[in-house]
Amino acid sequence: MRNEDDTGFPKLAAPARRALSAAGYTRLDQLAQVCESELKKLHGLGATAIAALHDALQERELSFQTGTPSSGHVDAGASGGVVDEYVRGVAEPGRTTLQTLRRTILEIVPDAEQVISYGVPAFRVRGKTVAGFAAFKNHLSYLPFSGSVLSQLAKELEGYATTKSSLHFPADHPLPKALVKKLIAVRLAQLGERSR
């Protein structure tokens, strides 16, 4: 049974829906690119939710990705190579927009480690994820890796579509640096860290 928002997800408990949203999954078909073992690592996504997602994928003649799963976090090394690979796979104008966002994030937190976390580019400071982004067919998303960052900046986010844990923006319109700085500052404050 489809949800009211027609994402293709079956009915799931609130913790499972939040876990998927926080990881950047907004549609069922995206899960065909993910190993089941990686989804099991998401806090709030238990065996019942995995089984329901498996059945919903099968109904659409899809399945979880097969093969050797990677860990939830893949280190990119100093060069950010896996993030480079992700961005290269995004069609224009989204690719250029994400490159701009990536540079902005690294200007704000220059010591951030670039990784792939749960299938999307993420930036970690002293082992804690402070920001990330994802590309989708009709929009790009900024991911604060927290369900409470966006609500603290509701006034600044007027005009943007949001979920509890993702900020959607057009593929041809980068987020303003001042806004990204505020988003990261709120996340760092939650973690007890400071930006430079």
PALUMVEX-774872 format. One record per residue (C-alpha): x negated, z negated, y; residue in three letters. Coordinates in steps of 0.02 Angstrom, whole numbers. Layout:
<recs>
X;Z;Y;rest
X;Z;Y;Ala
...
</recs>
This chain:
<recs>
X;Z;Y;rest
0;0;0;Met
-72;51;168;Arg
-87;-66;314;Asn
10;-39;474;Glu
-145;32;561;Asp
-158;167;425;Asp
-343;137;390;Thr
-313;160;205;Gly
-364;-18;166;Phe
-249;-109;45;Pro
-172;-275;99;Lys
-317;-396;111;Leu
-333;-578;160;Ala
-391;-610;338;Ala
-569;-663;288;Pro
-593;-499;193;Ala
-529;-394;338;Arg
-643;-488;459;Arg
-792;-461;344;Ala
-761;-274;334;Leu
-736;-261;522;Ser
-892;-362;561;Ala
-993;-245;450;Ala
-921;-94;543;Gly
-802;-32;408;Tyr
-640;23;489;Thr
-576;148;360;Arg
-566;149;171;Leu
-660;313;152;Asp
-816;234;229;Gln
-830;123;76;Leu
-867;274;-33;Ala
-1040;271;45;Gln
-1073;90;-1;Val
-1124;8;-165;Cys
-1002;-121;-231;Glu
-1144;-246;-245;Ser
-1178;-229;-57;Glu
-996;-265;-15;Leu
-1000;-420;-124;Lys
-1133;-491;-7;Lys
-1012;-492;140;Leu
-952;-668;174;His
-764;-672;150;Gly
-754;-524;32;Leu
-720;-597;-140;Gly
-681;-525;-312;Ala
-495;-503;-274;Thr
-530;-401;-117;Ala
-664;-296;-205;Ile
-541;-258;-346;Ala
-405;-208;-221;Ala
-528;-95;-128;Leu
-586;-18;-293;His
-406;22;-340;Asp
-368;94;-167;Ala
-522;206;-177;Leu
-471;266;-351;Gln
-297;311;-287;Glu
-383;430;-166;Arg
-502;495;-300;Glu
-648;404;-219;Leu
-764;268;-281;Ser
-899;151;-221;Phe
-1072;229;-210;Gln
-1167;228;-373;Thr
-1353;217;-404;Gly
-1478;82;-367;Thr
-1408;-25;-228;Pro
-1516;-77;-85;Ser
-1514;-255;-22;Ser
-1396;-295;120;Gly
-1541;-293;241;His
-1670;-154;236;Val
-1823;-182;342;Asp
-1873;-37;450;Ala
-2050;-90;484;Gly
-2128;-78;655;Ala
-2075;103;680;Ser
-1889;76;649;Gly
-1896;219;523;Gly
-1732;184;435;Val
-1643;170;602;Val
-1722;337;651;Asp
-1650;411;492;Glu
-1477;341;527;Tyr
-1476;408;706;Val
-1538;580;649;Arg
-1385;591;537;Gly
-1264;572;683;Val
-1194;732;761;Ala
-1215;765;946;Glu
-1168;701;1071;Pro
-1162;537;974;Gly
-1345;548;924;Arg
-1406;551;1104;Thr
-1285;413;1152;Thr
-1347;301;1010;Leu
-1528;338;1055;Gln
-1489;279;1231;Thr
-1405;121;1165;Leu
-1553;87;1050;Arg
-1677;101;1195;Arg
-1567;-13;1300;Thr
-1560;-145;1164;Ile
-1749;-138;1141;Leu
-1776;-155;1329;Glu
-1670;-313;1327;Ile
-1746;-387;1168;Val
-1915;-297;1150;Pro
-1971;-404;1004;Asp
-1817;-363;901;Ala
-1844;-305;724;Glu
-1749;-145;685;Gln
-1662;-147;516;Val
-1516;-75;422;Ile
-1394;-215;386;Ser
-1243;-177;277;Tyr
-1264;9;308;Gly
-1282;7;498;Val
-1427;-10;620;Pro
-1455;-189;676;Ala
-1577;-285;783;Phe
-1643;-455;731;Arg
-1731;-585;836;Val
-1826;-717;736;Arg
-1725;-669;582;Gly
-1555;-678;667;Lys
-1453;-520;699;Thr
-1407;-504;883;Val
-1340;-327;898;Ala
-1302;-168;804;Gly
-1212;-3;814;Phe
-1121;121;705;Ala
-1059;300;716;Ala
-886;353;661;Phe
-794;518;666;Lys
-699;485;828;Asn
-802;350;914;His
-959;245;915;Leu
-960;56;895;Ser
-1067;-82;967;Tyr
-1075;-227;842;Leu
-1120;-400;906;Pro
-1127;-469;727;Phe
-1012;-609;780;Ser
-824;-625;788;Gly
-827;-721;952;Ser
-942;-624;1070;Val
-816;-495;1129;Leu
-680;-622;1167;Ser
-800;-709;1288;Gln
-819;-548;1387;Leu
-637;-492;1389;Ala
-637;-452;1576;Lys
-796;-347;1564;Glu
-724;-252;1415;Leu
-562;-199;1497;Glu
-536;-14;1464;Gly
-629;-17;1298;Tyr
-547;-23;1127;Ala
-605;-174;1029;Thr
-578;-267;867;Thr
-629;-447;845;Lys
-805;-392;802;Ser
-832;-215;867;Ser
-827;-126;1033;Leu
-778;57;1024;His
-841;184;1149;Phe
-841;375;1162;Pro
-981;474;1079;Ala
-1024;557;1244;Asp
-1027;401;1355;His
-1165;270;1333;Pro
-1124;88;1366;Leu
-1189;28;1534;Pro
-1352;-69;1521;Lys
-1278;-215;1618;Ala
-1138;-231;1489;Leu
-1259;-223;1341;Val
-1365;-357;1425;Lys
-1212;-471;1439;Lys
-1162;-438;1258;Leu
-1335;-483;1195;Ile
-1348;-634;1310;Ala
-1187;-706;1238;Val
-1248;-677;1060;Arg
-1419;-754;1097;Leu
-1335;-905;1176;Ala
-1231;-927;1017;Gln
-1392;-926;917;Leu
-1485;-1040;1036;Gly
-1605;-900;1084;Glu
-1650;-824;1253;Arg
-1679;-645;1306;Ser
-1825;-600;1416;Arg
</recs>
